[in-house]
Amino acid sequence: MVITARLKQVLENMELLEAKLESAVQQMEKSPEKSHRINISGSEFKKFLEKELIRPLYSAYIALVQIQESRIEENKNATIQGGPLINTFVSEELKKYITPKENRAGTISLYETEKIYSTTGYGCVPMMKKELEEFMDYEVGSNCKDDWNLGQTLMIRGCDPLPRRRCLARASKLYLKPYSINESLWLMPEGRNVRWSNYQCKNFECLASNYNAKTGCFDMEKEKLKWINHTAQPIDFVIKDVLALKPGEIRIGLDFSVGTGTFAARMREEDVTIVSIAMNLGAPFNEMIALRGLIPLYVSLNQRLPFFDNTMDLIHTNRVLDGYWSDLQSLDFVMFDLDRVLRPGGLLWIDRFLCKRKDLDEYLFLFLQFKYRKHKWSVAPKSKDEVYLSALLEKSIRG
């Protein structure tokens, strides 16, 4: 029913657009001498085409693609198996948001889950009742169990935010005083300040030597090279160039990426405060960011951002939103949330977004639909079938 209604809406919009065009053509045919006298500038004509033709057609195209990808029968089964509570809601938009979605790549994602679970807290009951009860099984006032990974699993699968607990969070018994702020940004942190029981690596040296997609970003010598010098790749922007676009205006921001805080460290050197979103996916990313003297925000990547509207000067995103991990509809919700917290005149820095070449146009619409001003824009091949996109966009002022 939802798919049918959405398809009907798209078709009605396209029919309305077609009727508008036919009416305009008929008027021109009736009064050809008038149409020759119409004075319209190139910029005005461009605005007309974008507003009245290109944007409605592109919106319809993306909507049809989303409908095609939804695979009616699979979504129907996913809704039933994914949680009976979904069907208790009336709002179709809410149903779309909370229905678990298949990863676009069809494999286990970067977040160690086979589906994308949007977070409203509904997922705790009844889908994860057993795990939630285990998480809340403790003696009040005593030390919590060493079960942070259970809590993280609940968060990733839509049980977010988690309930508060009345037990004492565990810490390393050997906790040492951290390095001073002038040292901590680029020194390997003290490993005794981390509890390693739930990680394959048992120290930072192990993480640094295993420099790969999952546990990368721990080698400080390699991290020092990022965002400071121009490279042969046009997709690699430099922080000083970005800040020069808005001298003195970029003060606070959000790094919506995968990493250990290096972007925030470089920005701190420029007197910009950056909050880094991170989860501990196989390694102590949060501990690493904090030990460097930076601010980690421990929230699941599908949660509504815990910031008020129009507050961030800058949002930087790298790897998290790649086209391999997000389906179009999930990414669309994320993009609207990024737009919500970015202030007018603020900068959205899309850094090395990776997708299949054939899917690039679909993702471009999601990035360009807000009509941001383009400061920088670059596409570069990664392989025959894959491309990187980097963009620096400025949010427009709108009432």
C-alpha positions as CSV (number, residue, x, y, z in Angstrom):
1,M,0.0,0.0,0.0
2,V,2.8,2.4,0.9
3,I,4.7,1.8,-2.4
4,T,1.5,2.1,-4.4
5,A,0.6,5.4,-2.8
6,R,4.2,6.8,-3.3
7,L,4.2,5.7,-6.9
8,K,0.8,7.3,-7.5
9,Q,2.1,10.6,-5.9
10,V,5.1,10.6,-8.2
11,L,3.0,10.0,-11.3
12,E,0.6,12.7,-10.4
13,N,3.4,15.2,-9.9
14,M,4.9,14.3,-13.3
15,E,1.4,14.6,-15.0
16,L,1.1,18.0,-13.4
17,L,4.5,19.1,-14.7
18,E,3.6,17.8,-18.1
19,A,0.3,19.8,-18.1
20,K,2.2,23.0,-17.1
21,L,4.6,22.5,-20.0
22,E,1.9,21.8,-22.5
23,S,0.0,24.9,-21.4
24,A,3.1,27.1,-21.7
25,V,3.7,25.7,-25.2
26,Q,0.1,26.3,-26.3
27,Q,0.3,29.9,-25.1
28,M,3.5,30.5,-27.1
29,E,1.9,29.0,-30.2
30,K,-1.2,31.2,-29.9
31,S,0.9,34.4,-29.6
32,P,4.2,33.8,-31.3
33,E,4.8,37.6,-31.7
34,K,4.5,38.0,-27.9
35,S,7.0,35.3,-27.1
36,H,9.6,37.0,-29.3
37,R,9.2,40.2,-27.3
38,I,9.7,38.5,-23.9
39,N,12.9,39.8,-22.3
40,I,14.5,37.3,-19.9
41,S,18.1,37.1,-18.8
42,G,20.2,34.0,-18.9
43,S,20.3,33.7,-15.1
44,E,16.5,34.1,-14.9
45,F,16.0,31.4,-17.5
46,K,18.5,29.1,-15.6
47,K,16.5,29.6,-12.4
48,F,13.3,28.9,-14.2
49,L,14.7,25.6,-15.6
50,E,16.1,24.5,-12.2
51,K,13.0,25.3,-10.2
52,E,10.2,24.3,-12.7
53,L,11.8,21.5,-14.7
54,I,15.1,20.0,-13.5
55,R,14.4,19.7,-9.8
56,P,10.9,18.2,-10.1
57,L,12.0,15.7,-12.7
58,Y,15.1,14.7,-10.7
59,S,13.0,14.3,-7.6
60,A,10.6,12.1,-9.4
61,Y,13.5,10.1,-10.8
62,I,15.1,9.5,-7.4
63,A,11.7,8.6,-5.9
64,L,11.1,6.0,-8.7
65,V,14.6,4.6,-8.0
66,Q,13.8,4.3,-4.3
67,I,10.6,2.5,-5.1
68,Q,12.3,0.1,-7.5
69,E,15.0,-0.7,-4.9
70,S,12.5,-1.2,-2.1
71,R,11.5,-4.7,-3.5
72,I,8.0,-4.8,-2.2
73,E,7.9,-8.4,-1.1
74,E,11.2,-8.3,0.8
75,N,10.3,-5.1,2.6
76,K,6.9,-6.6,3.5
77,N,8.7,-9.6,5.1
78,A,11.3,-7.3,6.7
79,T,8.6,-5.2,8.3
80,I,6.9,-8.3,9.8
81,Q,10.1,-9.9,11.0
82,G,11.9,-6.7,11.9
83,G,9.4,-5.6,14.6
84,P,5.6,-5.8,14.9
85,L,5.6,-2.4,16.5
86,I,6.3,-0.8,13.1
87,N,2.8,-1.5,11.9
88,T,1.2,0.1,15.0
89,F,2.2,3.6,13.7
90,V,0.0,5.6,11.4
91,S,2.5,7.9,9.9
92,E,4.0,6.5,6.7
93,E,7.1,8.6,7.1
94,L,7.7,7.2,10.6
95,K,7.2,3.6,9.2
96,K,9.8,4.3,6.5
97,Y,12.3,5.7,9.0
98,I,12.1,2.8,11.5
99,T,11.9,-0.1,9.1
100,P,15.3,-1.9,9.1
101,K,16.9,-1.4,5.6
102,E,19.2,-3.7,3.8
103,N,22.8,-2.5,3.3
104,R,23.2,-1.2,-0.3
105,A,26.3,-3.5,-0.7
106,G,24.4,-6.5,0.5
107,T,27.2,-7.4,3.0
108,I,28.0,-6.9,6.7
109,S,28.5,-3.2,7.0
110,L,31.2,-1.0,8.6
111,Y,29.0,-1.1,11.7
112,E,29.1,-4.9,11.9
113,T,25.4,-5.4,11.1
114,E,23.6,-6.7,8.1
115,K,20.9,-4.0,8.2
116,I,20.6,-0.3,8.9
117,Y,18.5,0.2,12.1
118,S,17.2,3.7,12.6
119,T,17.1,4.8,16.2
120,T,13.9,5.8,18.0
121,G,14.2,3.4,21.0
122,Y,11.3,1.3,19.6
123,G,13.8,-1.5,18.7
124,C,14.4,-2.5,22.3
125,V,10.9,-4.2,22.7
126,P,10.2,-6.8,21.5
127,M,13.1,-7.3,19.1
128,M,15.9,-7.2,21.7
129,K,14.0,-7.9,24.9
130,K,16.5,-10.6,26.0
131,E,19.6,-8.4,25.4
132,L,18.0,-5.4,27.0
133,E,17.1,-7.4,30.2
134,E,20.7,-8.6,30.3
135,F,22.0,-5.1,30.0
136,M,19.8,-4.0,32.9
137,D,20.6,-7.0,35.1
138,Y,23.0,-5.6,37.8
139,E,23.2,-4.8,41.5
140,V,22.3,-1.2,42.2
141,G,25.3,0.8,43.4
142,S,27.9,-2.0,42.5
143,N,30.4,-2.0,39.6
144,C,28.8,-2.5,36.2
145,K,29.7,-5.7,34.3
146,D,32.3,-5.4,31.6
147,D,29.5,-5.3,29.0
148,W,29.9,-2.0,27.1
149,N,29.9,-4.0,23.9
150,L,26.4,-5.4,24.7
151,G,25.2,-1.8,25.1
152,Q,26.8,-0.8,21.8
153,T,25.2,-3.7,20.0
154,L,21.8,-2.5,21.4
155,M,22.5,1.0,20.1
156,I,23.5,-0.2,16.6
157,R,20.3,-2.3,16.3
158,G,18.0,0.6,17.0
159,C,17.8,0.5,20.9
160,D,19.0,4.1,21.2
161,P,19.1,6.0,23.5
162,L,19.9,3.3,26.1
163,P,18.3,3.5,29.5
164,R,20.4,5.0,32.3
165,R,21.9,2.5,34.8
166,R,22.5,2.8,38.5
167,C,25.9,0.9,38.5
168,L,29.4,2.2,38.5
169,A,31.2,2.3,35.2
170,R,34.5,0.4,35.1
171,A,37.8,2.0,34.3
172,S,41.4,0.8,34.1
173,K,42.9,0.1,37.5
174,L,46.2,1.5,36.2
175,Y,44.8,4.8,35.0
176,L,47.5,7.4,34.6
177,K,47.5,11.1,34.3
178,P,47.0,12.0,30.6
179,Y,49.6,14.1,28.6
180,S,49.2,17.8,28.6
181,I,47.1,19.3,25.8
182,N,50.2,20.6,23.9
183,E,51.6,17.0,23.9
184,S,48.5,14.8,23.7
185,L,47.4,15.8,20.2
186,W,50.1,13.9,18.4
187,L,51.6,11.5,21.0
188,M,50.5,7.8,21.1
189,P,48.3,7.7,24.3
190,E,49.2,5.7,27.4
191,G,47.7,2.2,26.8
192,R,47.2,1.6,30.5
193,N,44.3,4.1,30.4
194,V,42.2,1.7,28.3
195,R,40.4,-1.6,29.2
196,W,41.4,-4.0,26.4
197,S,39.4,-7.1,27.4
198,N,36.9,-6.8,24.5
199,Y,39.4,-6.0,21.7
200,Q,41.5,-8.3,19.6
201,C,44.5,-5.9,20.0
202,K,45.6,-5.3,23.6
203,N,47.6,-2.0,23.1
204,F,47.9,1.0,20.8
205,E,51.1,-0.3,19.2
206,C,49.2,-3.4,17.9
207,L,46.5,-1.1,16.4
208,A,49.1,1.1,14.8
209,S,50.8,-1.9,13.1
210,N,47.5,-3.2,11.8
211,Y,46.8,-0.2,9.7
212,N,43.6,-1.3,7.8
213,A,40.1,-0.1,7.1
214,K,38.7,-1.3,10.4
215,T,41.5,-0.4,12.9
216,G,43.2,2.3,10.9
217,C,43.9,5.9,12.1
218,F,46.1,4.8,15.1
219,D,49.4,5.4,13.4
220,M,50.3,9.0,14.5
221,E,53.0,9.4,11.9
222,K,50.6,8.8,9.1
223,E,47.8,10.8,10.8
224,K,50.1,13.9,10.9
225,L,50.1,14.0,7.1
226,K,46.3,14.5,6.7
227,W,44.6,17.8,5.6
228,I,47.8,20.0,5.8
229,N,49.4,19.7,2.4
230,H,48.1,19.6,-1.2
231,T,48.4,16.2,-2.8
232,A,48.2,15.0,-6.4
233,Q,44.6,14.1,-5.8
234,P,42.2,17.0,-6.4
235,I,39.7,15.4,-3.9
236,D,42.1,16.1,-1.0
237,F,41.2,19.5,0.4
238,V,43.5,21.4,2.9
239,I,42.1,22.8,6.1
240,K,43.8,26.2,5.7
241,D,42.1,26.6,2.3
242,V,38.7,25.7,3.7
243,L,39.0,28.1,6.7
244,A,40.2,30.9,4.3
245,L,36.8,30.8,2.7
246,K,35.2,32.1,6.0
247,P,37.9,33.9,7.9
248,G,37.1,34.0,11.6
249,E,33.6,32.5,11.1
250,I,34.4,28.8,11.7
251,R,34.5,28.3,15.4
252,I,32.6,25.0,16.2
253,G,31.8,22.0,14.2
254,L,31.1,18.3,13.9
255,D,33.2,15.5,12.5
256,F,30.8,12.8,11.3
257,S,33.5,10.4,10.3
258,V,35.5,7.2,11.1
259,G,38.7,8.0,12.9
260,T,40.7,8.8,16.1
261,G,40.2,12.6,16.1
262,T,42.9,13.7,13.7
263,F,40.5,16.1,11.9
264,A,39.6,17.7,15.3
265,A,43.2,17.9,16.3
266,R,44.2,19.8,13.2
267,M,41.2,22.1,13.7
268,R,42.1,22.7,17.3
269,E,45.5,24.0,16.0
270,E,43.4,26.6,14.1
271,D,41.4,27.5,17.3
272,V,38.3,25.6,16.0
273,T,36.5,23.2,18.4
274,I,35.3,20.0,16.7
275,V,33.1,17.3,18.3
276,S,34.0,13.8,16.8
277,I,31.3,11.2,16.5
278,A,32.8,7.7,17.1
279,M,31.8,4.2,18.2
280,N,34.2,1.5,19.4
281,L,33.9,-0.7,16.3
282,G,36.7,-3.2,17.1
283,A,39.0,-0.7,18.7
284,P,38.9,2.0,21.4
285,F,38.2,5.0,19.2
286,N,36.4,7.0,22.0
287,E,39.2,6.5,24.4
288,M,41.8,7.4,21.8
289,I,40.0,10.7,21.0
290,A,39.6,11.6,24.6
291,L,43.2,10.8,25.5
292,R,44.3,13.2,22.7
293,G,42.4,15.9,24.6
294,L,39.5,16.1,22.1
295,I,35.8,15.6,22.4
296,P,34.3,12.2,21.5
297,L,30.5,11.9,21.0
298,Y,29.4,8.3,21.6
299,V,26.2,7.9,19.6
300,S,25.1,5.5,17.0
301,L,25.6,6.8,13.5
302,N,21.9,6.6,12.6
303,Q,20.7,8.6,15.7
304,R,19.3,12.0,15.3
305,L,22.1,14.4,16.1
306,P,21.9,15.7,19.7
307,F,22.4,19.4,18.6
308,F,19.9,22.2,18.2
309,D,18.9,23.6,14.8
310,N,21.3,25.9,13.0
311,T,24.2,25.7,15.5
312,M,27.2,24.2,13.7
313,D,29.6,26.3,11.7
314,L,31.1,23.3,10.0
315,I,30.2,19.6,9.4
316,H,32.9,17.3,8.0
317,T,32.1,13.8,6.9
318,N,34.4,11.1,5.8
319,R,33.8,7.3,5.1
320,V,30.7,7.1,7.3
321,L,28.2,7.9,4.6
322,D,29.8,6.0,1.8
323,G,27.5,4.6,-0.8
324,Y,28.4,1.0,0.2
325,W,26.9,1.3,3.7
326,S,23.7,3.4,3.2
327,D,20.7,2.9,1.0
328,L,19.3,6.1,-0.6
329,Q,16.4,6.6,1.8
330,S,18.6,6.2,5.0
331,L,21.2,8.6,3.6
332,D,18.4,11.1,2.7
333,F,17.3,11.1,6.4
334,V,20.9,11.7,7.4
335,M,21.4,14.6,5.0
336,F,18.3,16.4,6.2
337,D,19.6,16.0,9.8
338,L,23.0,17.4,8.8
339,D,21.2,20.3,7.1
340,R,19.2,20.9,10.3
341,V,22.1,21.4,12.6
342,L,24.3,23.4,10.1
343,R,23.8,27.1,10.5
344,P,23.1,29.4,7.5
345,G,26.4,30.3,5.9
346,G,28.0,27.2,7.5
347,L,30.1,24.7,5.5
348,L,29.4,21.1,4.7
349,W,32.6,19.3,3.8
350,I,32.0,15.9,2.1
351,D,35.4,14.3,2.2
352,R,36.2,11.3,-0.1
353,F,32.7,10.0,-0.4
354,L,33.0,6.6,-2.1
355,C,30.4,4.9,-4.3
356,K,30.0,2.9,-7.5
357,R,30.4,5.0,-10.6
358,K,27.0,4.0,-11.9
359,D,25.3,5.2,-8.7
360,L,27.0,8.6,-8.6
361,D,24.1,10.6,-10.1
362,E,21.7,9.2,-7.5
363,Y,23.9,10.3,-4.6
364,L,24.6,13.7,-6.3
365,F,20.9,14.5,-6.0
366,L,20.9,13.8,-2.3
367,F,23.9,16.2,-1.8
368,L,22.6,19.0,-4.1
369,Q,18.9,19.0,-3.2
370,F,19.4,21.7,-0.6
371,K,20.8,24.2,-3.2
372,Y,24.0,24.9,-1.2
373,R,26.6,27.1,-2.8
374,K,29.5,25.1,-4.3
375,H,32.9,26.3,-3.2
376,K,34.9,23.1,-4.1
377,W,33.8,20.1,-6.1
378,S,35.9,17.2,-7.3
379,V,35.3,13.6,-8.5
380,A,38.2,11.2,-9.0
381,P,38.3,7.5,-9.9
382,K,39.3,4.9,-7.4
383,S,39.0,2.0,-9.8
384,K,37.2,1.2,-13.0
385,D,33.9,0.9,-11.3
386,E,34.3,3.2,-8.3
387,V,34.7,7.0,-7.7
388,Y,35.5,9.4,-4.9
389,L,33.6,12.6,-4.5
390,S,34.8,15.6,-2.4
391,A,32.8,18.7,-2.0
392,L,32.7,21.9,0.0
393,L,29.2,23.4,0.2
394,E,27.8,26.5,1.9
395,K,24.3,26.4,3.4
396,S,22.1,29.1,2.0
397,I,20.0,31.4,4.2
398,R,16.3,30.5,4.0
399,G,13.4,31.4,6.1
